[in-house]
Amino acid sequence: LVATYLINQIVKEKDWTIEATVRDNLKRLLDATEHLPDDQQDRIIVSRNSYQDQQFDIIIHLAAATDVGESIDNPLKFVEENIVETAKLLEFARKQTNLQKFIFISSNEVFGPAMYDVNYSELDPLNPYSPYSGTKAAAEQLCTSYFNTYKMPIDIVRTMNIFGERQTARRFFPVAIRKILDGEEINIFDNFRTYIHAEDVADAIMFIIKGEYFYPKYEHVGCHRYHVVGNEEVSNLSMVKAIGEILGIEPKYKISFDGRAGYEERYSMSGAKMMSMGWKPKETLMRRIEQMVLWSKDNREWIDG
């Protein structure tokens, strides 16, 4: 999801050629870039691992298996996709002759649950609670080991819960929008999250790539680590009510206690480092929610699945 916004931003701001190695959902990438002028589209190369014989200046590792429930049912798949594939890409990156940055995108879930007065910093210890978050934490450690051993220019970027247009239909926001539109009841696990739009995450990645900042007070151990955090912590119930208000439809819902293994009531990270460096989300959370809801209403195929 983030890749579609990142590619759009890069071709508009830079004259770079981009090779997008698509793990799945090629339709999303094509749909998100079809509006671009021909000269920008010509600089986007879509591939399925054909990059192996090429040289790159910047590598951004966004691909991952992310479904927590699936990781509990089939953990070895996540070991293969999130750890082994990261190792393969690091090996590929190690052989590049002009590599300027390798950016690994990770998750807030590597820290495990957060108490209500806790916002984890970049250097806090990891405590994953599911095979998904465990494999992301392990991939982070691989990145750190390559940074230390081979002196590669590796950055780790952790994000909060991402949403946006063309998101996978089974995720929270597409499900909520579809069910409200169809008058169906929503089962809400009333957890607390700090949601952030994929376009803001892409903007943060570009901010890091450009390097037009300084580190005012943050020491780092190994790779530089960055937390990309939204500007408001909310409950899922409040989000369902907000979606209903935007659509002008009273939502039907029931609230359940989330006792599922691997799912926690609250995750939280501090965004103080990125803010001190000069970055913050460009739009408020509610403006982004309205943007996604109205777009999804007009593009039902993306929320119907």
Solvent accessible surface area in square Angstrom, and as a share of the most:
residue,aa,sasa,rsa
1,L,39,0.19
2,V,10,0.05
3,A,35,0.27
4,T,6,0.04
5,Y,32,0.12
6,L,5,0.03
7,I,9,0.05
8,N,19,0.10
9,Q,28,0.12
10,I,10,0.05
11,V,2,0.01
12,K,117,0.50
13,E,83,0.37
14,K,65,0.28
15,D,120,0.62
16,W,83,0.29
17,T,89,0.52
18,I,22,0.11
19,E,29,0.13
20,A,14,0.11
21,T,57,0.33
22,V,18,0.10
23,R,104,0.38
24,D,80,0.41
25,N,58,0.30
26,L,59,0.29
27,K,120,0.51
28,R,28,0.10
29,L,11,0.05
30,L,93,0.46
31,D,40,0.21
32,A,6,0.04
33,T,10,0.06
34,E,118,0.53
35,H,117,0.52
36,L,6,0.03
37,P,72,0.45
38,D,110,0.57
39,D,95,0.49
40,Q,30,0.13
41,Q,66,0.29
42,D,112,0.58
43,R,51,0.19
44,I,25,0.13
45,I,81,0.41
46,V,58,0.34
47,S,10,0.06
48,R,148,0.54
49,N,90,0.46
50,S,69,0.45
51,Y,27,0.10
52,Q,97,0.43
53,D,142,0.74
54,Q,76,0.34
55,Q,107,0.48
56,F,42,0.17
57,D,66,0.34
58,I,40,0.20
59,I,18,0.09
60,I,41,0.21
61,H,14,0.06
62,L,50,0.25
63,A,44,0.34
64,A,18,0.14
65,A,6,0.04
66,T,54,0.32
67,D,30,0.15
68,V,13,0.07
69,G,24,0.23
70,E,62,0.28
71,S,0,0.00
72,I,66,0.34
73,D,121,0.63
74,N,67,0.34
75,P,54,0.34
76,L,136,0.67
77,K,69,0.29
78,F,1,0.00
79,V,55,0.32
80,E,80,0.36
81,E,43,0.19
82,N,4,0.02
83,I,38,0.19
84,V,51,0.29
85,E,71,0.32
86,T,0,0.00
87,A,29,0.22
88,K,115,0.49
89,L,24,0.12
90,L,0,0.00
91,E,54,0.24
92,F,19,0.08
93,A,2,0.01
94,R,93,0.34
95,K,137,0.58
96,Q,19,0.08
97,T,119,0.69
98,N,86,0.44
99,L,28,0.14
100,Q,105,0.47
101,K,40,0.17
102,F,0,0.00
103,I,0,0.00
104,F,2,0.01
105,I,14,0.07
106,S,5,0.03
107,S,10,0.07
108,N,6,0.03
109,E,25,0.11
110,V,0,0.00
111,F,3,0.01
112,G,1,0.01
113,P,39,0.25
114,A,7,0.06
115,M,139,0.62
116,Y,126,0.48
117,D,127,0.66
118,V,46,0.27
119,N,82,0.42
120,Y,43,0.16
121,S,46,0.30
122,E,12,0.06
123,L,95,0.47
124,D,49,0.26
125,P,112,0.70
126,L,52,0.26
127,N,78,0.40
128,P,52,0.33
129,Y,109,0.41
130,S,11,0.07
131,P,45,0.28
132,Y,14,0.05
133,S,2,0.01
134,G,25,0.24
135,T,6,0.03
136,K,8,0.03
137,A,9,0.07
138,A,36,0.28
139,A,0,0.00
140,E,3,0.01
141,Q,112,0.50
142,L,47,0.24
143,C,0,0.00
144,T,21,0.12
145,S,48,0.31
146,Y,25,0.10
147,F,53,0.22
148,N,73,0.38
149,T,90,0.52
150,Y,94,0.36
151,K,158,0.67
152,M,12,0.05
153,P,51,0.32
154,I,2,0.01
155,D,5,0.03
156,I,0,0.00
157,V,0,0.00
158,R,4,0.01
159,T,6,0.04
160,M,4,0.02
161,N,38,0.19
162,I,47,0.24
163,F,1,0.00
164,G,0,0.00
165,E,10,0.04
166,R,37,0.14
167,Q,23,0.10
168,T,45,0.26
169,A,22,0.17
170,R,146,0.53
171,R,71,0.26
172,F,57,0.24
173,F,4,0.02
174,P,1,0.00
175,V,34,0.20
176,A,0,0.00
177,I,0,0.00
178,R,56,0.21
179,K,46,0.20
180,I,3,0.02
181,L,42,0.21
182,D,68,0.35
183,G,37,0.35
184,E,72,0.32
185,E,93,0.42
186,I,6,0.03
187,N,68,0.35
188,I,1,0.00
189,F,48,0.20
190,D,43,0.22
191,N,8,0.04
192,F,68,0.28
193,R,17,0.06
194,T,9,0.05
195,Y,16,0.06
196,I,4,0.02
197,H,2,0.01
198,A,0,0.00
199,E,65,0.29
200,D,2,0.01
201,V,0,0.00
202,A,0,0.00
203,D,19,0.10
204,A,0,0.00
205,I,0,0.00
206,M,1,0.00
207,F,38,0.16
208,I,0,0.00
209,I,19,0.10
210,K,78,0.33
211,G,38,0.36
212,E,137,0.62
213,Y,39,0.15
214,F,129,0.54
215,Y,78,0.30
216,P,59,0.37
217,K,154,0.65
218,Y,61,0.23
219,E,148,0.66
220,H,80,0.36
221,V,108,0.62
222,G,15,0.14
223,C,0,0.00
224,H,35,0.16
225,R,28,0.10
226,Y,0,0.00
227,H,0,0.00
228,V,0,0.00
229,V,20,0.12
230,G,11,0.11
231,N,83,0.42
232,E,79,0.36
233,E,73,0.33
234,V,14,0.08
235,S,17,0.11
236,N,13,0.07
237,L,31,0.15
238,S,45,0.29
239,M,3,0.01
240,V,0,0.00
241,K,100,0.43
242,A,13,0.10
243,I,0,0.00
244,G,2,0.02
245,E,143,0.64
246,I,45,0.23
247,L,21,0.10
248,G,69,0.67
249,I,64,0.32
250,E,150,0.67
251,P,15,0.09
252,K,121,0.51
253,Y,74,0.28
254,K,104,0.44
255,I,95,0.48
256,S,33,0.21
257,F,183,0.76
258,D,19,0.10
259,G,59,0.56
260,R,98,0.36
261,A,71,0.55
262,G,11,0.10
263,Y,56,0.21
264,E,32,0.14
265,E,90,0.40
266,R,11,0.04
267,Y,7,0.03
268,S,6,0.04
269,M,6,0.03
270,S,29,0.19
271,G,20,0.19
272,A,53,0.41
273,K,9,0.04
274,M,2,0.01
275,M,125,0.56
276,S,47,0.30
277,M,9,0.04
278,G,61,0.59
279,W,16,0.06
280,K,134,0.57
281,P,18,0.11
282,K,143,0.60
283,E,71,0.32
284,T,84,0.49
285,L,8,0.04
286,M,78,0.35
287,R,110,0.40
288,R,14,0.05
289,I,1,0.00
290,E,68,0.31
291,Q,42,0.19
292,M,2,0.01
293,V,1,0.00
294,L,78,0.39
295,W,58,0.20
296,S,1,0.01
297,K,97,0.41
298,D,116,0.60
299,N,39,0.20
300,R,77,0.28
301,E,97,0.43
302,W,23,0.08
303,I,3,0.02
304,D,74,0.38
305,G,87,0.84
